Amino acid sequence: MKTIFVTGGAGYIGSHTVLLLLESGYRVKIYDNLSNSHLEAVKRIERLSGKSVEFIEGDIRDTDRVANALQGSSAVIHFAGVKAVGESVSNPLKYYDNNVLGTIELLKAMKQSEVKKMIFSSSASIYGNPQYLPIDEQHPINPTNPYGRSKFMLEQILRDIYDTNRGYSFGILRYFNPIGAHPSGEIGEDPQGIPNNLLPFITQVASGKLDKLRVFGNDYDTPDGTGVRDYIHVMDLAEGHLRMLEKLDDNSFDIYNLGTGRGYSVLQIIKTFEKVNGINIPYEIVSRRAGDVPVSYADVSKAQKELGWRAKRGLEDMCKDAWRWQLKNPKGYRSSM
Ligand SMILES: NC(=O)c1ccc[n+]([C@@H]2O[C@H](COP(=O)([O-])OP(=O)(O)OC[C@H]3O[C@@H](n4cnc5c(N)ncnc54)[C@H](O)[C@@H]3O)[C@@H](O)[C@H]2O)c1
């Protein structure tokens, strides 16, 4: 049985992927410093899967600790990182330190332990302002903030390692906008403080934790004036990692967009959430947010063709599952403490 080493595996996307890995017969080691997650997520993954997970609390910048923990693993799925675009603008060093330096230390540890396969969480934010739609993997790269730049720097670092060392295999997955939760409502996204992303914001308004949603701009050149994004159910995203893992061989470098290929506006999300959950979401239109692009959605044909993967869940599932998670866990994972 293969052991997969999952950095950031207690986090939002990591926890859903770990669950699928266990259900698919892999052994999993989670390595996470819990800076943006809770041990409770790991306990719930174990409960849902009926299997145990080895959890190692540690920082990816601690090379020796990672190298030790990596022993016996056949591949790394690397989710660990910080991800708030706004914070990356005000505190770029945190992003270059945690994401870029952290991944370099992880790569050194992989070299020491002779683990040569990695799936890396990249982001659609590296494309910057779309020059054409849908965005395919050949689209020019032009990140507009330090977070996006940290991801692109890492893609380049991985490419350089691949080009100069035989036997490495990298799968780079550029996620669009993951939302939703496991249908059980047991694991989901648990942001600290005021959420940066739309769906957690909506669910917190729906539950009365926040009084209204702020919609940034209704004067974009889109059908209803609000921003359009490619939202993907986190379970579909998790399945994409499994397909990628199956494809990693002893010498490969692949990049795939993971999205649905469809764009939805902020108002469409609000309306769908209200309809499927029978809840009213009060909102106000405020001015555009600096750095937001009007429209972004993926061309996902490469992942469909080469990974045999496509997103199966629709917007209604995303909204229902996100709300079930919020209802069952009004204070996120702290609800069960
Ligand atoms: N959620 C999104 O919208 C999105 C979109 C595109 C890409 N990504 C990328 O996907 C990955 C996972 O995102 P997520 O939404 O699950 O985020 P998350 O914050 O829920 O998960 C990240 C996990 O990494 C851990 N971590 C952070 N820094 C660490 C370090 N130095 N050492 C060890 N552990 C560390 C955190 O404690 C957390 O459990 C990130 O790399 C993120 O940049 C996310």
The ligand as an SDF file (V2000), in Angstrom:
LIG
                    3D

 44 48  0  0  0  0  0  0  0  0999 V2000
   -8.7960   27.7670   -1.4330 N   0  0  0  0  0  0  0  0  0  0  0  0
   -8.5320   28.4090   -2.5580 C   0  0  0  0  0  0  0  0  0  0  0  0
   -9.3160   29.2400   -3.0060 O   0  0  0  0  0  0  0  0  0  0  0  0
   -7.2710   28.1050   -3.3450 C   0  0  0  0  0  0  0  0  0  0  0  0
   -7.2190   28.4520   -4.7050 C   0  0  0  0  0  0  0  0  0  0  0  0
   -6.0430   28.1860   -5.4190 C   0  0  0  0  0  0  0  0  0  0  0  0
   -4.9580   27.5670   -4.7840 C   0  0  0  0  0  0  0  0  0  0  0  0
   -5.0450   27.2640   -3.4590 N   0  0  0  0  0  0  0  0  0  0  0  0
   -3.8800   26.6460   -2.8030 C   0  0  0  0  0  0  0  0  0  0  0  0
   -4.2380   25.3750   -2.3250 O   0  0  0  0  0  0  0  0  0  0  0  0
   -3.5390   25.0700   -1.1170 C   0  0  0  0  0  0  0  0  0  0  0  0
   -4.5180   24.6520   -0.0520 C   0  0  0  0  0  0  0  0  0  0  0  0
   -5.4570   25.6910    0.1340 O   0  0  0  0  0  0  0  0  0  0  0  0
   -6.6190   25.5980    1.2210 P   0  0  0  0  0  0  0  0  0  0  0  0
   -7.7360   26.4140    0.7160 O   0  0  0  0  0  0  0  0  0  0  0  0
   -6.8570   24.1880    1.5970 O   0  0  0  0  0  0  0  0  0  0  0  0
   -5.9180   26.3970    2.4170 O   0  0  0  0  0  0  0  0  0  0  0  0
   -5.8920   26.0880    3.9930 P   0  0  0  0  0  0  0  0  0  0  0  0
   -5.3220   27.2880    4.6520 O   0  0  0  0  0  0  0  0  0  0  0  0
   -7.2220   25.5880    4.4540 O   0  0  0  0  0  0  0  0  0  0  0  0
   -4.8480   24.8720    4.0630 O   0  0  0  0  0  0  0  0  0  0  0  0
   -3.4610   25.0690    4.0840 C   0  0  0  0  0  0  0  0  0  0  0  0
   -2.8990   24.2100    5.2070 C   0  0  0  0  0  0  0  0  0  0  0  0
   -1.4710   24.3770    5.2420 O   0  0  0  0  0  0  0  0  0  0  0  0
   -1.0520   24.5440    6.6000 C   0  0  0  0  0  0  0  0  0  0  0  0
    0.1930   25.3190    6.5360 N   0  0  0  0  0  0  0  0  0  0  0  0
    0.3590   26.5970    6.1270 C   0  0  0  0  0  0  0  0  0  0  0  0
    1.6610   26.9510    6.1790 N   0  0  0  0  0  0  0  0  0  0  0  0
    2.3310   25.8560    6.6380 C   0  0  0  0  0  0  0  0  0  0  0  0
    3.7050   25.5880    6.9070 C   0  0  0  0  0  0  0  0  0  0  0  0
    4.6280   26.5280    6.7340 N   0  0  0  0  0  0  0  0  0  0  0  0
    4.0400   24.3610    7.3510 N   0  0  0  0  0  0  0  0  0  0  0  0
    3.1090   23.3960    7.5410 C   0  0  0  0  0  0  0  0  0  0  0  0
    1.7930   23.5990    7.2960 N   0  0  0  0  0  0  0  0  0  0  0  0
    1.4100   24.8110    6.8480 C   0  0  0  0  0  0  0  0  0  0  0  0
   -2.2120   25.2480    7.2950 C   0  0  0  0  0  0  0  0  0  0  0  0
   -2.2210   25.0210    8.6910 O   0  0  0  0  0  0  0  0  0  0  0  0
   -3.4140   24.6050    6.6060 C   0  0  0  0  0  0  0  0  0  0  0  0
   -3.8370   23.4410    7.2710 O   0  0  0  0  0  0  0  0  0  0  0  0
   -2.7330   26.3280   -0.7650 C   0  0  0  0  0  0  0  0  0  0  0  0
   -1.4120   26.1440   -1.2110 O   0  0  0  0  0  0  0  0  0  0  0  0
   -3.4250   27.4160   -1.5690 C   0  0  0  0  0  0  0  0  0  0  0  0
   -2.5500   28.4520   -1.9210 O   0  0  0  0  0  0  0  0  0  0  0  0
   -6.1920   27.4910   -2.7400 C   0  0  0  0  0  0  0  0  0  0  0  0
  1  2  1  0
  2  3  2  0
  2  4  1  0
  4  5  1  0
  4 44  2  0
  5  6  2  0
  6  7  1  0
  7  8  2  0
  8  9  1  0
  8 44  1  0
  9 10  1  0
  9 42  1  0
 10 11  1  0
 11 12  1  0
 11 40  1  0
 12 13  1  0
 13 14  1  0
 14 15  2  0
 14 16  1  0
 14 17  1  0
 17 18  1  0
 18 19  2  0
 18 20  1  0
 18 21  1  0
 21 22  1  0
 22 23  1  0
 23 24  1  0
 23 38  1  0
 24 25  1  0
 25 26  1  0
 25 36  1  0
 26 27  1  0
 26 35  1  0
 27 28  2  0
 28 29  1  0
 29 30  1  0
 29 35  2  0
 30 31  1  0
 30 32  2  0
 32 33  1  0
 33 34  2  0
 34 35  1  0
 36 37  1  0
 36 38  1  0
 38 39  1  0
 40 41  1  0
 40 42  1  0
 42 43  1  0
M  CHG  2   8   1  16  -1
M  END
$$$$
